[in-house]
Structure formats: C-alpha cells, structure tokens
Amino acid sequence: MHAVVLVGGFGTRLRPLTNEVPKPMLPIGNVPMIVRLAERLGEGGVTDIVLALGFRPDAFREAFPGDRVGDVRMHYAVEPEPLDTAGAIAFAARASGIDSTFVVANGDIVTDLDIAGLVDAHHRLGVDATIHLTPVDDPSAYGVVETDAAGRVSRFIEKPSPGETDSDLINGGTYVLEPAVLDLIEPDRRVSVERETFPTLVADGRLAGHPTDDRWIDTGRPETYLEANLDLADRADAIHPEASIAATASIEHSIIGAGARIDGEVHRSVVLPGASIAAGATVRSSLVWGHVPADATLDSCVIGEGAEVPAGDHRGLRLPEPG
C-alpha cells in the first residue's frame, strides 16, 4: 500500500527554525519528524511512501540515501510550482502510478493513530475517502466536522460560534483515498483538498469520518512543537549520547540534541543539535538552536540555527529576527 506524505510547505510559523530546514525534518525526541511518521506508516501496512515535495527537496533526499526507512521504500515527487493540498496529492499519486487505495498524511502531525485501523474503517464504510477525526477542547479555533449516524461526513463548519454545533471533532490530517478521488482534481492547478475536494465528496455522500482519541499534535507552532518534544522528555534517549553535559549543568524535563553543549540550566526546553548553553545561563520553555551566553536568561524563546543570543533577560525572543 502506498502513502502520499505532504511535506512541501515552508513552515513559516516555526521560523527561524525552518529558515533553511523543512519542518518535517526537525527532530521530535532526537528523531526527525518525517522518520517517525514513516515508521508509523510502515507499522500500519504502508510499503511505499511518496513525499510530495516543494521547499528544499534536497534535504529529504539527503536524509534517505538508500531511499528507505526500515522496510518502507521512499519516493519523491517535486512539484514544479505550489499546487496546494489536493494538487500536491494528485501530482504525487499520478507521478508514482498509484492505482489502488492509498493513505495521505500531513508531514507535520504527530499522532499515535492506528493507520491499519483507519484503513479497515475506510473499507468497512465503503466510501471513496475517509478522514481521521480527532477531538479538541476548543472547536472554535478549527474547522469542525459533523458526521451522520452511518459515519459519513455531513458538513464542515469553519471556526464555529458557540452553540453552532455539538461536534468537537476536527480534521486530523490523515486520510484514506480511492483512486477515483484523483478524478476530481484537475492536473497542474492549485486545488485545496479541504475547501474543494472534500466538499464535493460530501455532496455526493462519498466522504466518511473515523474518530479516535489518540495522542494528536499539530506541530506547526513553536508551542506545539515544544509540546510534542516534551512528551518524550522523560525517556532514556531524551539526552542524545553525543551531547556534552557538564557535571555542574542542570537539566529538567528537556530534549538535548546531538553535539549540543550544556553547562548552564535547561528547564522544559529543546536544545537542538550543535547548540550551546553556557555556565550561568538559564533556558526555560524555549527552542534553542543557537548559542546562549553566561549572562542570558531565556523564557519562551525561539533561537534559530547558529544565532548568538545577547546578554540579559529575554521572553518571547526570536533570533534571527524576521527580515
């Protein structure tokens, strides 16, 4: 079974971490996000993954020199221009000759979803497309999905007002599609799967939803990327074996990457590969890929690759600053 993984975005909300690195290549618990996703898809029965690429396709090719993750084969489909979500799905599927049931996954979602269970539900529901649905505490911040008693999607409601719907389910970003869905997507044109393809399927009664209450995090914002990492901060491999940790350093519930040097204090933070925290420095609730000097304190900051943090107390600082 094939899967198309959408990894072509620019990751603008995570800048400066994504100035040069595609968001799915960022690590979660010291393993690239895309590798964790590929492993989960493989466990669910996927044998071939097609990466729908746009920004920095070379980074993905370099990450998989043997074009494999375990037993899963990796393929690459580079869009000639941005084609939006449905356009990217169709371009990748056609380029790879997909002609049977396939999975689609957003490359920046971290979830424990059972892929095989989603595929089984899709076949049981007998539709052309099935989307994973996940509950959220505040549906007003999302596009909510309503389903009927048979599990078919009845409507989408974008950022509903209080009382507008009883549903707390949103699109979880993982789908199972039949090749017939590709017929709805015009080649070489920007097409949104959420705004164009799915509503067409709903109107024809061909789209179903599969709700689960698995762990689910959209890592597109600094605070959620931090959350996804801190979920793994109590594991034995939270501190990479190639990190350098001083005897006087203090590390609490954090992820420390390969080649990082920690001499100061790190609390509930992610220190990315090659970053350094000097003795006397304190880092809290931050993402650091640069260098923090002895007389600096960070709280809720995002420091990009190689950036030098100035002295003083900083909250909400982003370096380098947007240009």
SEDO-98066 format. One line per 4 residues: number of its first residue (from 1); their letters; for each residue x, y, z of C-alpha. Coordinates in steps of 0.25 Angstrom, whole numbers, plus 5000, padded with zeros to 4 digits. Layout:
% residues N
NUM) A) X:Y:Z | ...
END
This chain:
% residues 323
1) MHAV) 5000:5000:5000 | 5005:5014:4997 | 5004:5027:5005 | 5006:5041:5000
5) VLVG) 5012:5050:5010 | 5010:5065:5009 | 5024:5072:5012 | 5024:5083:5003
9) GFGT) 5021:5095:5012 | 5030:5106:5016 | 5027:5104:5031 | 5026:5120:5033
13) RLRP) 5020:5119:5047 | 5032:5111:5052 | 5042:5121:5047 | 5054:5123:5050
17) LTNE) 5056:5108:5052 | 5050:5106:5038 | 5058:5117:5031 | 5067:5106:5024
21) VPKP) 5061:5093:5029 | 5047:5087:5025 | 5038:5086:5037 | 5037:5071:5035
25) MLPI) 5052:5069:5036 | 5052:5076:5050 | 5054:5066:5061 | 5044:5060:5071
29) GNVP) 5051:5054:5083 | 5064:5054:5075 | 5058:5047:5063 | 5054:5054:5050
33) MIVR) 5039:5056:5050 | 5038:5050:5036 | 5045:5038:5040 | 5035:5036:5052
37) LAER) 5024:5037:5042 | 5030:5027:5032 | 5032:5017:5043 | 5017:5019:5048
41) LGEG) 5012:5017:5033 | 5021:5005:5032 | 5015:4999:5044 | 5001:5001:5038
45) GVTD) 5004:4993:5026 | 5009:5004:5016 | 5021:4999:5007 | 5023:5011:4999
49) IVLA) 5023:5026:5003 | 5023:5037:4993 | 5028:5050:4998 | 5020:5062:4992
53) LGFR) 5032:5072:4992 | 5033:5087:4990 | 5042:5094:4999 | 5056:5089:5000
57) PDAF) 5054:5075:4993 | 5069:5072:4994 | 5068:5071:5010 | 5059:5059:5009
61) REAF) 5067:5052:4998 | 5080:5054:5007 | 5072:5049:5019 | 5069:5036:5012
65) PGDR) 5082:5032:5004 | 5077:5018:5002 | 5062:5022:4999 | 5057:5014:5010
69) VGDV) 5052:5015:5025 | 5053:5001:5030 | 5045:4993:5021 | 5038:5005:5014
73) RMHY) 5042:5010:5001 | 5043:5025:4999 | 5039:5032:4986 | 5040:5047:4983
77) AVEP) 5030:5056:4975 | 5035:5070:4973 | 5024:5080:4969 | 5028:5089:4958
81) EPLD) 5020:5100:4966 | 5012:5100:4978 | 4999:5093:4976 | 4992:5093:4989
85) TAGA) 4988:5081:4997 | 4979:5074:4987 | 4988:5078:4975 | 5000:5072:4983
89) IAFA) 4993:5059:4986 | 4989:5057:4972 | 5002:5061:4966 | 5010:5051:4975
93) ARAS) 5000:5040:4973 | 5000:5041:4958 | 5015:5042:4957 | 5016:5029:4965
97) GIDS) 5005:5022:4957 | 4996:5020:4969 | 4984:5012:4965 | 4979:5006:4978
101) TFVV) 4974:5010:4992 | 4985:5019:4998 | 4988:5027:5010 | 4990:5042:5011
105) ANGD) 4997:5049:5023 | 5001:5063:5027 | 5016:5063:5030 | 5015:5072:5042
109) IVTD) 5005:5064:5050 | 5010:5055:5062 | 5000:5045:5066 | 4998:5031:5071
113) LDIA) 4987:5028:5061 | 4986:5013:5057 | 4988:5014:5042 | 4983:5000:5039
117) GLVD) 4970:5003:5047 | 4968:5015:5039 | 4969:5007:5026 | 4960:4996:5032
121) AHHR) 4949:5006:5035 | 4950:5012:5021 | 4947:4999:5015 | 4936:4996:5025
125) LGVD) 4929:5009:5022 | 4930:5007:5007 | 4933:5021:5002 | 4943:5028:4993
129) ATIH) 4950:5035:5004 | 4951:5034:5020 | 4958:5045:5028 | 4963:5043:5042
133) LTPV) 4955:5052:5052 | 4961:5056:5066 | 4954:5063:5077 | 4959:5077:5082
137) DDPS) 4956:5085:5095 | 4953:5098:5087 | 4946:5095:5073 | 4944:5110:5071
141) AYGV) 4959:5111:5067 | 4957:5100:5056 | 4949:5095:5044 | 4939:5085:5051
145) VETD) 4934:5073:5044 | 4920:5067:5046 | 4916:5053:5043 | 4903:5045:5042
149) AAGR) 4899:5032:5049 | 4906:5024:5038 | 4919:5031:5039 | 4918:5039:5027
153) VSRF) 4922:5054:5027 | 4910:5063:5027 | 4917:5077:5027 | 4929:5085:5031
157) IEKP) 4928:5097:5039 | 4939:5107:5039 | 4942:5113:5053 | 4928:5111:5059
161) SPGE) 4922:5120:5068 | 4917:5115:5082 | 4905:5107:5080 | 4906:5105:5065
165) TDSD) 4910:5091:5066 | 4911:5079:5076 | 4923:5074:5070 | 4937:5075:5075
169) LING) 4943:5067:5064 | 4953:5073:5054 | 4961:5068:5042 | 4973:5061:5048
173) GTYV) 4981:5062:5035 | 4982:5047:5031 | 4973:5041:5020 | 4970:5028:5012
177) LEPA) 4966:5031:4998 | 4962:5023:4986 | 4968:5026:4972 | 4954:5031:4968
181) VLDL) 4957:5043:4977 | 4968:5047:4967 | 4958:5049:4956 | 4952:5061:4964
185) IEPD) 4966:5068:4964 | 4969:5076:4951 | 4984:5074:4947 | 4994:5085:4948
189) RRVS) 4985:5094:4956 | 4985:5099:4971 | 4974:5091:4978 | 4970:5090:4992
193) VERE) 4966:5077:4998 | 4959:5083:5010 | 4952:5095:5002 | 4949:5088:4989
197) TFPT) 4951:5073:4988 | 4945:5069:5002 | 4932:5078:5000 | 4930:5071:4986
201) LVAD) 4931:5057:4993 | 4921:5061:5004 | 4911:5066:4994 | 4911:5052:4987
205) GRLA) 4911:5044:5001 | 4925:5039:4998 | 4933:5044:5010 | 4933:5037:5023
209) GHPT) 4940:5041:5037 | 4947:5032:5046 | 4948:5038:5060 | 4959:5034:5070
213) DDRW) 4964:5039:5083 | 4979:5036:5081 | 4990:5046:5084 | 4990:5057:5073
217) IDTG) 4998:5069:5072 | 4999:5079:5060 | 5014:5083:5061 | 5013:5096:5053
221) RPET) 5014:5106:5064 | 5026:5107:5074 | 5018:5104:5086 | 5012:5091:5080
225) YLEA) 5026:5087:5074 | 5031:5088:5088 | 5019:5080:5094 | 5022:5069:5084
229) NLDL) 5036:5068:5088 | 5034:5069:5103 | 5024:5057:5102 | 5037:5049:5101
233) ADRA) 5046:5057:5110 | 5045:5046:5121 | 5051:5035:5112 | 5065:5030:5113
237) DAIH) 5069:5035:5100 | 5064:5050:5103 | 5078:5054:5104 | 5086:5050:5092
241) PEAS) 5098:5041:5095 | 5107:5051:5086 | 5103:5063:5095 | 5113:5069:5104
245) IAAT) 5107:5071:5118 | 5116:5078:5129 | 5115:5072:5143 | 5110:5085:5148
249) ASIE) 5099:5086:5138 | 5084:5085:5142 | 5074:5079:5132 | 5060:5077:5135
253) HSII) 5049:5070:5126 | 5056:5074:5113 | 5062:5069:5100 | 5076:5071:5097
257) GAGA) 5081:5068:5083 | 5094:5062:5077 | 5106:5071:5078 | 5099:5081:5088
261) RIDG) 5108:5086:5100 | 5101:5089:5113 | 5108:5096:5124 | 5096:5104:5130
265) EVHR) 5082:5101:5133 | 5071:5096:5124 | 5057:5094:5128 | 5045:5089:5119
269) SVVL) 5052:5092:5107 | 5058:5087:5094 | 5073:5089:5091 | 5075:5085:5076
273) PGAS) 5088:5079:5070 | 5100:5087:5072 | 5094:5098:5081 | 5101:5102:5094
277) IAAG) 5096:5107:5107 | 5108:5114:5115 | 5110:5112:5130 | 5102:5123:5137
281) ATVR) 5091:5123:5126 | 5077:5119:5129 | 5067:5114:5118 | 5052:5111:5121
285) SSLV) 5041:5107:5111 | 5049:5110:5099 | 5054:5104:5086 | 5069:5107:5084
289) WGHV) 5078:5104:5072 | 5088:5115:5075 | 5097:5120:5086 | 5093:5125:5100
293) PADA) 5104:5133:5107 | 5106:5132:5122 | 5099:5145:5125 | 5086:5142:5118
297) TLDS) 5072:5136:5122 | 5062:5131:5112 | 5047:5129:5115 | 5038:5124:5103
301) CVIG) 5048:5128:5093 | 5051:5122:5079 | 5066:5123:5075 | 5070:5119:5061
305) EGAE) 5082:5111:5056 | 5095:5118:5059 | 5089:5130:5065 | 5096:5137:5076
309) VPAG) 5087:5142:5088 | 5090:5155:5094 | 5092:5157:5109 | 5080:5160:5118
313) DHRG) 5067:5154:5121 | 5058:5150:5109 | 5044:5146:5108 | 5038:5143:5094
317) LRLP) 5050:5146:5087 | 5052:5140:5073 | 5066:5140:5066 | 5069:5143:5056
321) EPG) 5059:5154:5055 | 5050:5153:5043 | 5056:5161:5032
END
